[in-house]
Amino acid sequence: MARWWEICKPCLFGTVGASIKFSDMDGSLLGYSLIVILGGVGTRWFVCYLVCGLEGKFTRPERILMASAWIPKATVQAALSYTVLSMTKATKGMSKADEKEFGRYGLVVLTTAVFAVILSAPAGAILVNSLGMKLLTYDGDDGDVEKTKEGDELK
């Protein structure tokens, strides 16, 4: 199944990304989208940090790293973002004005979702990659780690 997903994933993202026409978008939409994305990601980070703290066994740096690892958004947003737009096209009996307005709403949802993927995926990867080495230390008590002759660790 994992191999099949690796084949289908570019098709999904390509199809969703191709449905966005940046020339048709209102410039203020990106500003509002950015506010929504930053608010959502910030809230998600904060809640993850708090929930990891409830466990009691994680240190502050570990909680920061776990919360940062939850920043990237991708698969679900890309897959579901087209739903509003496709529902608008499939609805029958709607007036042309309503169809146009709901189509615009669908485009807003789709644009915001794809914009979230474009911004959050690299930001999360950069944060986890750069914070991981700074925040975490290896305490050496992992019994599952085997050492090779060269000193490399293997799981």
N, C-alpha and C positions, 0 to 999 in steps of 0.2 A: 504494500500500500504506500509506503514511504517513497519508493521509486516512482510509482505512478503519480504521486503528488508533485514530485520534482519535475515531471514532464508537464503536468497541468498548470502549475503555478505561473509560469511565464505567460501562458495563454490567458489566464484569468486576469492578471495584472495588465497585460497588453490590451485586452478587450475593454476593461474599465478605463484605463488611461486614454485609450483612443476615443472614448465617448465624450471626453471633455474638450470643449472648444474654448480656448483661452481668449480668443478674439470676441466671443459673445458675452464674456463675463464683465460685470460691472467692477471697476477698480476698487470700490469700497468693500466689495465682497471679500477680497483677500484680507483686508484689515480686520473685518468682523470674524472671518474664519480663523485668523491667527489668534484673536482674543479668546475664541471658544476653545481652540486647541490648547493654548497655554493654560487656560483655566482648568480644562479637563485633565491635562497631564500633571499640572501642579497639584490638583486635588488627589489624583491617583497616587502620586509620589508620596504625599503627606499621609494618606490613609494607609498605604503599604508600610511606611515607616512606623506608624503607630501600631498597626496590627502585628508586625514583627516584634515590636517591643513588648507586646502582651505575653509572648511566649516566655520571655525572661532568660532564655539561654543564649540570645544573640547580643553581641556587643554593639555599641553605637556605630562603629565603622561598618560592621556587617549589615546592620539595618540600612545604612545609607546606600551601600552597594546593592542590596536586594531591591530597595525602592527604585534605584536608578535603572536596574535591569528590567523593571516593569514599564519604563517610559516608551519603548518602541511600540507602535501600532501598525498593523499591516493586514493580515489575512482577513479577519472578520470585517473590518471597515471596507476593504476593497470589494469583498463579495457582497455585502449587504447594502452598500451605498447606492447601487443602481436600482434597488427595489422601489423607492419612491418614484423615480422617473419612469420605470417600466409600468408601475401601477397606474400612473397618469395616462400613459399611452393605451393601456388595456381597458380603461373605464369607458363605458358606453353611456350615452344619454347626458353627457356633461356639455354645458355650453362652451362655445369657443373661447370666451373670456376666461371661464373657470379653468378650462384645459390649459390655456396659456399661462395662467397664474400658477397652477399646480405644477406645470412643467418647469416653471422658473424655480419653484421650491425644490423640486427634484434635482435640478441643476445645482442649486446651492448646497444640498446635502452631498451630492456626488463630488462637487469641487472641494468642499471642506474635508471630506473623507480622504480623498486622494492627496490633498495638501497635507493632511495629518500624517499620512504614510511617508510622503516625501521629506517632511521635516523631522518626524520623531524617530524613524528607523536609523538614520545616520547619527542623530544626536545621542540616542540611547547606546548605540554601538561604541561611539567615541567615549562617552562617559564611563561605561563599564570597562572598556579597555584601559583607559587612563587611570581610573580610580581603583581598579582591582589591585594593581601592584602597590599603590600607595596606602590603601586602607587595610589590606589583609596581610597577615603573616602566617607562615606555615609553622605549626607547632610540633610537627614531627611525630604525632601519636596515631597516625592513620595506619592501621594494620593491613589495609588493602593495597598499599603502595609497595611495589617491589622495586628494588634498585638493580640496575644492570651493571656490568663491569665498567662501563664508561661513566657511571654516576647519574645517568638519566633515570627519571622516574617513569614507571609503567603502571597502569591500572590493571 
